[in-house]
Amino acid sequence: MDKIRIGFIGAGRHASNILYPSLRYTPFELVAVAALEEDEAQRAAKNFGAERYYVGGFEEMLAKEQLDACLVAVPPPAYRDILCAVLERGLPVWCEKPAGGSVADIAAVEETARRTGKPVQVGYMKRFAPAYRMAKQAMAKEAFGAPSAFVGKFVVGPGLYPDEYTYVVDNPIHLLDLARFFMGDIERVSVEKKDWGERRWSYAVLLRFASGAVGTLHLANTQSWRQPNEFVEITGQGHFISVDNVVRYRYNPPDGAGEYWEPNPTVPSAQNASVMLTGYAYELIHFADVVRDGILPQVTIADARRALELADEVYRQGGGALEPGKRASAW
């Protein structure tokens, strides 16, 4: 299949600013858009070349269009019904994280994916950022040894989120997923939190991985997103790797020369586009391979469930109250 015919469900700010523009780097052909508001659906179709748009729901698009796959970017509570409907239609689906409004929602999607045999890829795009990919490859070097420690920082400014739970599952959940990506499953979590008032929170998170390695995370919305706000360091046995602000990779052996990479923004290439460096375009390119070649997604619906379970546990240990049956954690 040369071109992969897709429908896109959702046309909000994030989708329009980041996801639709990323399609230019993929083999996807945007056939149709579905959104609740006509102005959003019409604008997305016009701006990004869809043949048709549907308003008020997604069912009509699924019934009428001949599609190879769907992309979905909607508010978390809406994912369960939409993703299950797409899977029942027999289509592979990519969706933005967290892929559901609760762990129970994601588990329902996971079961539908198992029953229909159709893949779900979830948009934890940081796993696809080039610098993080280089770090993952460097960890595979024999000299690096067994990973022994993970240090991560992910902070933003105040006022971006209406409540603490929304903040945790939209923002710190990225670093929780990265910790699993690099270090494997997490078996124990310990949290200290400070509520500064005016919707500002600081979290210090201690992790114990199933491998025996340890980790520490700094999560907060008391800095600024307009300054360097993200950092990861992975220690092996004498060697360590760092990724600074998503785009700067460094490998440090015990002595001697290491490795260093960062993009050169003066070169007007696709590889230097923001959606490439942050991983958004690369995750959609990978999803095209999932659809076309039948390979397994590198970020599965099970990964999304595990990430939300971790986010729920961080929120709970920070003093948050989880709603029974809606924000249910497996911890």
C-alpha positions as CSV (number, residue, x, y, z in Angstrom):
1,M,0.0,0.0,0.0
2,D,1.6,3.2,-1.2
3,K,-0.7,5.7,0.6
4,I,-2.5,4.8,3.8
5,R,-6.0,6.2,3.9
6,I,-6.8,7.6,7.3
7,G,-9.6,9.3,9.1
8,F,-8.8,11.7,12.0
9,I,-11.2,12.0,14.9
10,G,-10.7,15.3,16.8
11,A,-9.6,18.7,15.6
12,G,-8.8,20.6,18.7
13,R,-5.8,22.9,19.4
14,H,-3.2,20.2,20.1
15,A,-4.3,18.2,17.0
16,S,-4.4,21.2,14.8
17,N,-1.0,22.7,16.0
18,I,1.0,19.5,16.2
19,L,-0.6,16.3,14.9
20,Y,-2.1,17.3,11.6
21,P,1.0,19.2,10.6
22,S,3.1,16.1,11.4
23,L,1.1,14.1,8.7
24,R,3.2,15.8,5.9
25,Y,6.2,13.6,7.0
26,T,4.2,10.3,6.8
27,P,2.7,8.2,4.0
28,F,-0.8,8.9,5.3
29,E,-3.5,10.3,3.1
30,L,-6.0,12.3,5.1
31,V,-9.4,11.3,3.7
32,A,-11.8,12.6,6.3
33,V,-12.0,14.5,9.6
34,A,-14.6,14.1,12.3
35,A,-15.1,16.6,15.1
36,L,-17.9,17.8,17.4
37,E,-17.8,21.4,16.2
38,E,-18.3,22.3,12.6
39,D,-15.8,25.2,12.5
40,E,-13.1,22.9,13.9
41,A,-13.9,20.0,11.5
42,Q,-14.2,22.3,8.4
43,R,-11.0,24.2,9.3
44,A,-9.0,21.0,9.8
45,A,-10.3,19.5,6.5
46,K,-9.5,22.7,4.6
47,N,-6.1,23.3,6.1
48,F,-4.8,19.7,5.9
49,G,-6.4,18.5,2.7
50,A,-9.1,16.1,3.8
51,E,-11.7,15.3,1.2
52,R,-14.6,15.4,3.6
53,Y,-15.5,16.3,7.2
54,Y,-18.2,15.0,9.6
55,V,-19.7,17.0,12.5
56,G,-21.3,15.9,15.7
57,G,-19.7,12.5,16.0
58,F,-17.4,9.9,14.4
59,E,-19.9,7.1,13.6
60,E,-20.9,8.4,10.2
61,M,-17.3,8.7,9.1
62,L,-16.6,5.1,10.1
63,A,-19.7,3.9,8.3
64,K,-19.1,5.7,5.1
65,E,-15.4,6.0,4.5
66,Q,-13.1,3.3,3.1
67,L,-10.2,3.7,5.6
68,D,-7.0,1.8,6.4
69,A,-6.6,3.3,9.9
70,C,-7.7,6.0,12.2
71,L,-6.0,8.7,14.3
72,V,-7.8,10.0,17.5
73,A,-7.1,13.0,19.6
74,V,-9.9,13.8,22.0
75,P,-10.4,14.5,25.7
76,P,-9.5,11.5,27.9
77,P,-13.1,10.4,28.9
78,A,-14.1,10.1,25.2
79,Y,-11.4,7.6,24.2
80,R,-13.1,4.4,25.4
81,D,-16.1,4.5,23.2
82,I,-14.3,5.9,20.2
83,L,-11.3,3.5,20.3
84,C,-13.6,0.5,20.8
85,A,-15.8,1.5,17.9
86,V,-12.7,2.0,15.6
87,L,-11.4,-1.4,16.6
88,E,-14.8,-3.1,16.0
89,R,-14.8,-1.5,12.6
90,G,-11.6,-3.6,12.0
91,L,-9.2,-0.7,11.8
92,P,-5.8,-0.1,13.5
93,V,-5.8,3.0,15.6
94,W,-3.4,5.5,16.9
95,C,-4.5,7.8,19.8
96,E,-3.0,10.4,22.0
97,K,-2.1,9.6,25.6
98,P,-3.4,8.8,28.1
99,A,-5.8,6.8,25.9
100,G,-8.6,6.8,28.5
101,G,-10.2,8.7,31.4
102,S,-9.3,5.9,33.8
103,V,-7.4,2.6,34.1
104,A,-10.7,0.8,33.7
105,D,-11.4,2.6,30.4
106,I,-8.0,1.6,29.0
107,A,-8.5,-2.0,30.2
108,A,-11.7,-2.1,28.2
109,V,-9.9,-0.8,25.1
110,E,-7.1,-3.4,25.7
111,E,-9.7,-6.2,25.8
112,T,-11.3,-5.0,22.6
113,A,-7.9,-4.8,20.9
114,R,-7.2,-8.4,21.9
115,R,-10.6,-9.7,20.7
116,T,-10.5,-7.9,17.4
117,G,-6.8,-8.5,16.7
118,K,-6.3,-4.9,15.7
119,P,-3.4,-2.8,17.1
120,V,-3.6,0.3,19.2
121,Q,-0.6,2.6,19.4
122,V,-0.6,5.3,22.0
123,G,1.1,8.7,21.6
124,Y,3.9,8.7,24.1
125,M,6.0,10.6,21.6
126,K,9.0,11.2,23.8
127,R,10.0,7.6,23.2
128,F,10.5,8.5,19.5
129,A,12.5,11.7,20.0
130,P,15.9,11.2,18.3
131,A,18.0,12.1,21.4
132,Y,16.0,9.6,23.6
133,R,16.4,7.0,20.8
134,M,20.1,7.5,20.8
135,A,20.1,7.1,24.6
136,K,18.2,3.8,24.3
137,Q,20.6,2.5,21.7
138,A,23.6,3.5,23.8
139,M,22.2,1.5,26.8
140,A,22.4,-1.6,24.7
141,K,26.2,-1.3,24.5
142,E,27.9,-4.2,26.3
143,A,30.2,-1.8,28.1
144,F,27.3,0.2,29.6
145,G,26.3,-2.7,31.8
146,A,23.1,-3.2,33.7
147,P,21.2,0.1,34.2
148,S,21.5,1.0,37.9
149,A,19.8,4.4,38.3
150,F,17.4,6.8,36.6
151,V,17.1,10.5,37.3
152,G,14.4,12.6,35.6
153,K,13.1,16.1,35.7
154,F,9.9,17.4,33.9
155,V,8.5,20.7,35.0
156,V,6.2,23.4,33.5
157,G,4.7,26.7,34.6
158,P,1.6,27.3,36.7
159,G,-1.9,27.9,35.5
160,L,-2.0,25.4,32.6
161,Y,-4.2,22.8,34.3
162,P,-7.6,23.2,36.0
163,D,-6.9,20.7,38.7
164,E,-4.1,18.5,40.1
165,Y,-5.2,15.2,38.7
166,T,-5.4,16.6,35.2
167,Y,-1.9,18.0,35.6
168,V,-0.5,14.6,36.7
169,V,-2.1,12.6,33.9
170,D,-1.3,15.1,31.2
171,N,2.2,16.1,32.2
172,P,4.3,14.1,34.7
173,I,2.9,10.9,33.1
174,H,5.4,11.5,30.2
175,L,8.3,11.0,32.6
176,L,6.8,8.0,34.2
177,D,6.5,6.4,30.8
178,L,10.1,7.3,29.9
179,A,11.3,5.7,33.2
180,R,9.6,2.5,32.1
181,F,10.9,2.8,28.5
182,F,14.5,3.0,29.7
183,M,14.5,0.9,32.9
184,G,11.6,-1.6,32.7
185,D,8.7,-2.2,35.0
186,I,8.4,-0.3,38.3
187,E,7.5,-2.3,41.3
188,R,7.5,0.3,44.1
189,V,6.7,4.0,44.3
190,S,7.2,6.5,47.1
191,V,6.0,10.1,46.9
192,E,6.6,13.4,48.7
193,K,4.4,16.4,47.5
194,K,4.1,20.1,48.4
195,D,0.9,22.0,47.5
196,W,1.9,25.6,47.0
197,G,-1.6,26.9,46.5
198,E,-3.0,28.6,43.3
199,R,-2.8,25.3,41.4
200,R,1.0,24.8,41.9
201,W,2.5,21.5,43.0
202,S,5.9,19.9,43.5
203,Y,6.5,16.2,43.5
204,A,9.5,14.2,44.5
205,V,9.1,10.6,43.4
206,L,11.3,7.6,44.4
207,L,11.1,4.5,42.2
208,R,12.3,0.9,42.6
209,F,12.4,-1.0,39.3
210,A,11.8,-4.7,39.0
211,S,15.4,-5.1,38.0
212,G,16.5,-3.7,41.4
213,A,17.6,-0.4,39.9
214,V,16.4,2.9,41.6
215,G,15.1,6.2,40.2
216,T,14.2,9.7,41.3
217,L,11.9,12.1,39.6
218,H,11.4,15.8,40.0
219,L,7.9,16.8,38.8
220,A,6.4,20.3,39.3
221,N,4.6,23.2,37.7
222,T,6.5,25.9,39.5
223,Q,9.0,26.8,36.8
224,S,8.3,27.7,33.2
225,W,7.8,25.8,29.9
226,R,9.6,28.6,28.1
227,Q,12.9,27.7,29.7
228,P,14.8,24.3,29.6
229,N,12.4,22.1,31.6
230,E,13.3,18.4,30.9
231,F,16.3,16.2,31.8
232,V,17.0,12.5,32.0
233,E,20.1,10.7,33.2
234,I,20.6,6.9,33.1
235,T,23.5,5.3,34.9
236,G,24.9,1.9,34.0
237,Q,28.1,0.4,35.5
238,G,30.6,3.2,35.3
239,H,29.0,4.7,32.2
240,F,26.1,7.2,32.1
241,I,23.9,8.9,29.5
242,S,22.0,12.1,29.6
243,V,19.4,13.8,27.5
244,D,19.0,17.5,28.2
245,N,15.7,19.3,27.2
246,V,14.8,16.6,24.7
247,V,17.3,17.6,22.1
248,R,20.9,17.1,23.5
249,Y,22.3,13.6,23.9
250,R,25.5,12.8,25.7
251,Y,27.2,9.4,26.4
252,N,29.9,9.4,29.1
253,P,32.2,6.4,29.6
254,P,34.2,6.2,32.8
255,D,37.1,8.0,31.1
256,G,38.1,9.3,27.7
257,A,36.0,10.7,24.9
258,G,32.3,10.1,24.9
259,E,29.5,10.9,22.4
260,Y,27.5,14.1,21.9
261,W,24.7,15.1,19.6
262,E,22.3,18.0,19.2
263,P,20.5,19.3,16.1
264,N,21.8,22.1,14.0
265,P,18.8,24.5,13.7
266,T,20.4,26.6,11.0
267,V,19.9,23.7,8.5
268,P,16.4,23.9,7.1
269,S,15.8,20.1,7.0
270,A,12.8,18.0,7.9
271,Q,15.0,16.3,10.6
272,N,15.3,19.7,12.4
273,A,11.5,20.4,12.5
274,S,10.1,20.6,16.0
275,V,7.7,17.8,15.4
276,M,10.6,15.6,14.4
277,L,12.9,16.5,17.4
278,T,10.1,16.0,19.9
279,G,9.0,12.7,18.4
280,Y,5.5,13.5,17.1
281,A,6.2,12.9,13.5
282,Y,8.4,9.8,14.1
283,E,5.6,8.1,16.2
284,L,3.2,8.6,13.3
285,I,5.8,7.3,10.8
286,H,6.1,4.2,13.0
287,F,2.3,3.8,13.1
288,A,2.3,3.8,9.3
289,D,4.7,0.9,9.5
290,V,2.3,-0.8,12.0
291,V,-0.6,-0.4,9.6
292,R,1.3,-1.3,6.4
293,D,3.6,-4.1,7.6
294,G,1.6,-5.6,10.5
295,I,4.3,-5.1,13.1
296,L,3.6,-4.5,16.7
297,P,3.4,-0.9,18.0
298,Q,6.4,0.2,20.1
299,V,3.9,1.9,22.5
300,T,1.0,-0.4,23.2
301,I,-2.3,0.1,24.9
302,A,-0.9,-2.0,27.7
303,D,1.9,0.5,28.1
304,A,-0.7,3.2,28.3
305,R,-2.6,1.3,31.1
306,R,0.6,0.9,33.0
307,A,1.5,4.6,32.7
308,L,-1.9,5.6,34.0
309,E,-1.6,3.2,36.9
310,L,1.7,4.8,37.8
311,A,0.2,8.3,37.5
312,D,-2.8,7.3,39.7
313,E,-0.4,6.0,42.3
314,V,1.7,9.1,42.3
315,Y,-1.4,11.2,42.6
316,R,-2.8,9.0,45.4
317,Q,0.4,9.0,47.4
318,G,0.5,12.8,47.0
319,G,-2.7,13.0,48.9
320,G,-5.2,13.0,46.0
321,A,-8.5,11.1,46.2
322,L,-9.1,8.6,43.4
323,E,-12.8,8.2,42.4
324,P,-13.8,4.5,42.9
325,G,-14.4,2.8,39.6
326,K,-13.2,5.8,37.6
327,R,-9.6,6.4,38.6
328,A,-8.9,2.9,39.8
329,S,-5.2,2.0,40.3
330,A,-3.8,-1.5,40.3
331,W,-1.3,-0.7,43.0
